[in-house]
Amino acid sequence: MKIGVIMGGISTEREVSLQTGQEMINHLDRTRYEVVPIVIDQRADVITLVQQADIDLALLALHGQYGEDGTVQGALETLGVPYTGSGVLASSLCMNKQLSKMLLKAGGVHTPAGLYWQGMDDYDPQAVELLGYPVIVKPNTGGSSIGIQIVHSEKELLPAVQEACRLGQDILIEPYIKGTELTCSIVDGEVFPIIGIRAVHSEWFDYKAKYENGEAEEKVIELPPIIEQRVREAALASYQLLQCKVYARVDMILRQDIPYVLEVNTLPGMTANSLLPKSAAAAGLSFTQLLDRIISSSLHVRKQEWEMV
């Protein structure tokens, strides 16, 4: 089978995507797959390079806008090329934090309350004061903690909002929930061992903590059975409500034994420091076996979807 590893892209997460793609290439079983790296530098590359490569499956290593938001998935569906992970709808929903939070809340999943601003015209320090400092300011789209800041006072608010708006126009402002940071990886509807996260030198799990060696402690966490069940149910409910397929990673904060879902990642990082491979390893799956499972499940899901059209 000829596998095209699609990576790079035009988002702020390009470098992380390149790392994910290279890690995938390093671990794909060469006795089973012919591997073709496909590096995206501009929008049109997806169509032209995929057509030229004549692949059987697109293994998506993209992150952020134009990669994780359903646009590339739609292009591949137009080309009739199967791809890994969630479909167009789930990819688009999960990329939009505000929309996904609305759906999660309607489905009974706890998620932080907050403000949604569509640009600087909505700037309202008094509304933030009512939320209570500290708050988290984040772009409504994007990942890898890029553009996210903790704001402790009104003095810090304006520059943080300006930076977040610069990256994505629409932004979210949420109360900073201090608790235990958790992540739940899900593959084929199976919740893998829960990983607890602690930033070593940062106040929270920021970009540096995520991708630099020694900046975070990430290990399988032992929770009381009732609490673990609550966390697993919240993760799986989020996965199902947002119509995710094949695999995803659900990030949350556990505070006073209540899991608050922060976001759902439909193409979670697969770098050497990433959480999904660590969770899979704790479940007894090597990186190579994890990729095999993602590939076989994706082929099955796409076949089912396309047979219904």
N, C-alpha and C positions, 0 to 999 in steps of 0.2 A: 504494500500500500504506500502510495506517495503522499507524504504529509508536508504541507506548507506551514511553517511556523511564522505567523504574521506578527511583527513587532515594530517598535518605533512609534510612529504616529506623530501627530501635530499638537498634542496636548502638553500641559505642564508636567505630565508624568512620563514623558518620552524616555528619560534615562532609566527609570524603574522598569518600563516596558522592555527595554533592550536587555536589562539584566534578567528579567523573567524569561525572555525568549532564549537567551544563551543558556540559562540553566535547564530549560526544557530540552534544548538541542543536546546538551551534555548527557542527559539521562534517558533520552528515547532509545528504545531497543532497536539497534541497527539490524538485527536478524529478522525483525518484523516490518520495519519501515524504511523507506527511502526518504530522507529528510532534506527539505529545501528551505533555507532561510529566506524570508520575504520581508525586507525592511521598507517601511512606509515613511516617505519624506513629505508627501503632499496628498491631498484627498484623492486625486485621480489614480494614484498608484495602486490602490486596492484592486480596481477593475483591470487595469492593464497588466500588472504584475501577476495577478492570480490567473488570468487568461493565458499569459505566456508560460507560466509554470506547469499548467495542466495537472493540477493536483487532485487527489481523491478526497482530501479533507483539509480544512483550514483549522490548525491548532492556534487559537487566539491567545496571544501574549500581550495584547494591547490593554492600556489603562487610560481612564479619563475620557474626555470628549472625543468624538469621532473614533470610537474603538470600543468603549464600554457602554455607549448610550443608545445602541440599537441601529446606528447608521451603517456601520460596517456589516452588521448582521443582515440588514436589509439588502445591501449591495450583493452580498454572497447568496442570498436567497434568489435575487434576480438572476444571478449567474448560474443558479442550480448547483452550487458547491456546498456540501455539508460543512458545518462548522461546530466548534465545541462550545458548550455552555448554554446559557439561557437564550431564548428567542428575542425577537424585536421588542415586544411589549414589556416583558420583565426587565430587559436591559435598560429601556428608556425610563421606566418607573423608578428603578433602584438608583439611577443616576440623578434623579430629581429628588433631593432629600425631603423637600416640603410635601410633594405629592405622596411619596412613600410613607411619610409620617402620618399623613391624614388617613391613608388606608389602614395602616397598622392600628392607629387609635380607634378607628371605626370597627376594627376586628377584635378589639379588646386587649391589644398588646400595649403594655406601658412604654411610653416614649417621652422624652423631655418636652415640656411645653416651651413656648418661646414666641419670638416675633419673626415675621417674614417680611423683608423689605425688598421692593423691586427697584433698587437703585438709591442714590443719594437724596432724591426728592422725598423719600420716606424717613429721612433721618430725624429721630425724635429721642433725645436723651432722657426726657421725662418718662417715656415708656420703658426704657431700660432701667431707670431708677426703680420703677415699680416691680420689675423682675427681681431686683436685688443683686448687687455685685458680690462676688465675681461672676462674669458671664463668659460664654464662649461665642466668639464671632467667627463664622465660617461661610465660605461660598456655598451656594445651594447645590452646585454641581462640582465634580472633581473629587479627588481622593488623595491618599498618601499624606494627609494632614497639611497639604500645601495651602497656604493662605489662612490657616486657622490660628487664632490667637486667644489666649486668656486675657481678659480685660478686668482689672481690679477697681477701676474708678472712672469717673466721667472724663478725666484728663487723658486717659489712654484710649477712650472710645473712638474718637474721630479718626485718628490714623489707622486703627484696626479696621474700621468700617470702610475707609477709602481703599485700603489694600485688598480687602475681600471683594469689594465691588469691582476693582480693577481686574481681578481674575475671573469674575463671573457675573457681574451686574446684580443678579438676585442673590440675597444673602439671608442667613438665619442667625438669630441671636438667641441663645438658650442659657438658662441658669447653669452654672458650673456644678455638676453633680459629683461630689467627692465620694468615692467608693472603690470597690474592687473592679478593675477593668478586666473583662472577659471577652473571649472570642470563641465562637462555635462554628466549626467547619462542617458542612453538610455535603455528602456525596450520595446521589441516588436516593435522597430522602433519609439517609442514615446520618445521625449526628455523631461525629467523631468525638474523642475525648476533649473536654473543655480545657482551654488554655487560659491560665491567669497571667496577667501582664503587669509588670512594675517597671517604670522608667527609673534608671539608676541616677542620672544626673539632671534630668528635666523634671519640671513640675507635673508634666503629663506626657502621654505617649505621642510625642511629636515626630516630625520627619527624621530627625537625628536619631531618636530612640528606635525608630522602626528599621532603619537601614544601616546604621553604623555598628560595627562589632563592639560588644561590651557595654552598650548604652541601655540595654533593657534586659530584665529577667523574664523569660517566657517559659513556663513549664505547666504541665498538667496539674490542675488544681483539685484538691480534695474538698468537696463541699458536703454538708449534711444531706442525706438522701432526699429529703423533701425539697430542699433548696435546689439541689442538682436537677431534680425532676422539673421544677418550676423554670429553671434556666433552659433546659432542653425543650420544653414545651413552647416557650417563648421564641426560641430560635426556629423551631420547625413551623410554628404558626406563621412567623414572618416569611419564611421561605415559601410557604404555600399561598399565603395571602397575596404576595407579589408575583406569583406564578413563575417562580424560578424553576429552572430545569438543570439537570445533570449535577451541578455543584455551585456552591456559593459559600460566603463566610459572613456570619452575623456578628456584629460588634455590639457590645452592651456594657453597661455599668451596673454592678450589683450594689444597691444601697438599702440598708435596713431589710435585707433578705428579699428585696423586690428587684427583678432584672428590668432595666430600662434599655430598650433597643435604640442604639444610636443610628445605625445604618446597616444596609445589606449590600455586600459587594458581589456582583455577579461574575467578575473576572478578578478574583483576589490575587495578590502578588504571589509569585512562585520563585522568588530569588532565594539565594542561599540562607538568608535570614528570615524568610517569610513564615507565617503562622500556619498556613494550610499544610505544607509538607511536614511540619513538626507535629501537627495533630494527627496526620495520616500515619506517621512513623509510630506514634503512641498507640495507634490502632493496629499496628503490625504490617503496614503497607510501606514498602520502599518508594522512593520518588518515581522510579521506573514503573512500578506496579500501579501507582496512583495515576500516572499518565495513561497507562494501558486502560485503566477503568474509565477515565474521562473520555478517552477516544471511543471505546466500545459503546458506552452509554450514549454519547452524543450521536453516533451513527444510528443507534436504535431510535432515539428521540426524533431526529430529523426525518427518518424514514416514516415514522408514525405521523408526524405533522404533515408531511408532504403528500402522504397517501390520502389524507382527509380533504385536500384541496381539489 
